[in-house]
Amino acid sequence: MALKTFNLDDAVYKEFSEHCKKNGISMSKKVENFIREEVEGIKSGARVTRTRIVKEMKDFDGLEKEHSFKKYC
């Protein structure tokens, strides 16, 4: 394990933190799994689709949210 520091939008962090607490989700594991999928996609040459990103970025009311990595997708 390695301890890393990330800069996150405070409102997004708080909302996701609350969601994780309510649902017994490990935020660290979610981030790790996201990065793992990205690395596997990079290695295999697969491109992450906007559809998957939009699906993952929907808020808990089903509304699409902007994300800080949009310009890279």
N, C-alpha and C positions, 0 to 999 in steps of 0.2 A: 504494500500500500504506500501511496505517496500523498502527502497533503499539498494541495494546490490552491491558489487564490484566484478567483475570477471576479471581475467587475460586472455586476448585474443591475438592471433597473430595479430600484427598490420596490416599486408597486408590483411588478411582475414577480419578483422574489417572494414578497409577502403573500400574494394570491396563491402561488404554487405551493408555498410552504404550508399554508392552511389546508389546501387540498390534500397534500401528502399526509399531514397529521390526521385529518378526518378519515382517510382511507387506508392508513397504515402502510404508506408507501415510503420507501427509502429514497430521498432526493438524490443522494450520492449515487445509488445504484442506477437510477433513471439517467443521470448524466453520463455515467460510465457506459451504460448500454447504448445511448445515443452516439457517443464517440466511437464505440466499438463498431456499430453499424456503418458509420461514416468511413472508418478506416477500411473495413471490409469492402465497401463500395469503391473506394479509391483503388485498392489493390486489384479488384476484379474488373475495373474500368466501367462499372455500372454508374449511371448518373442518377442522383436522387431526383425524383420527380416532384414538381410543384404540387401535384395532387396529394402526395404523401405528406409533404410539409404542411400544407393547408389543413389536412386532416389532423395532424399532430398539434397544430397551433390553435385549433378552435378552443375557445374558452368553454367554461362549464355550462354556459347557456346555449352553446351551439353557434356562437357568433365568431367569425374569423377575426383574428388579431394580427396586427403587424408584428414582425419580429426583426431583431437587429441584424440578422444574417440574410435578410431578403436580397440585398445587392449581390450576394455570393451564390444565390440559388438560380 
